C-alpha cells in the first residue's frame, strides 16, 4: 500500500485564507458606496483575512475545550497565527506607504492608533519567534504556553484598539448617521468578531477559576 501523503498545513491554511480574502473584499465593495476599486478589494480583503486568521488561531483552543469535534483543528493554530501575522504585516507596510508616507500629518492625527498597531505587530513578531521548537525546548512547555497566550492575546487586543481608534469616527459618520448604508462597515464587523474572541477567552478564564476552586480540597 502506498504511504499516506501528509498534507502541508501551511498550504492548507493559505487555501483557507483565499476565500476569506474574496469574501471580505466583496463585502467591502458592496458595503462601501464607491466606484469599485480592485486595489481596495485586495488590500481590505488581505487585512481583514489576517485579523480573522489570528482570531481563529486564538479561538480554537477555547472552542475545542467545549466541543471535541474541533480537536482535529488544534494543530493549525500555529499556521493560522503566523499567516495572519504576515497578512497584517503587509497591511501595516501598505498603509504606511499609502497613508503615512504621502501625508505625515496623518500620523499626528492618528498617532495613538498607529503606535498601538506597531506594538501589536511587534508582539505578533515575538509570538512567531516564540513558536519555534528551540524556544519550547529552552523554556519548557509550561512557561512557553503561558507566555505565548499572554503575548498573542495582548497583541490581538492592541490590534483591536488600533482599529477602534482609527475607525470609530468613520463608523459613526459613515454608518450610524447615514440611513442609506444598509451594511455595516467591514471593519465594524471584524472588530465585533475579534472582540467576541477576547470576551470568550475571558469567559473561559472565569470558568477555569471556578472549576479549579470547586475541585480543590477544602
Ligand atoms: C505598522 C502598523 C500598522 C499601521 C501603520 C496601520 C495603519 C492603518 C491605517 C492607516 C488604517 C486606516 C486605513 C485603512 O483602512 O487601511 C488601518 C486600518 C486597519 N488596521 Fe491597521 N495598521 C497597522 C497595524 C495593524 C495590525 C497589527 C492590525 C491587526 C491586528 C491592523 C488591522 C487593521 C484593520 C482591520 C483596519 C481596518 C481596515 C478597514 O478600513 O477596513 N492594523 N491601519
Boltz pocket constraint, residues with backbone or C-beta under 6 A from the ligand:
constraints:
  - pocket:
      binder: B
      contacts: [[A, 44], [A, 47], [A, 48], [A, 51], [A, 88], [A, 91], [A, 92], [A, 93], [A, 95], [A, 96], [A, 99], [A, 114], [A, 116], [A, 117], [A, 118], [A, 120], [A, 121], [A, 155], [A, 156], [A, 159], [A, 160], [A, 162], [A, 163], [A, 166], [A, 167], [A, 186], [A, 187], [A, 190]]
      max_distance: 6.0
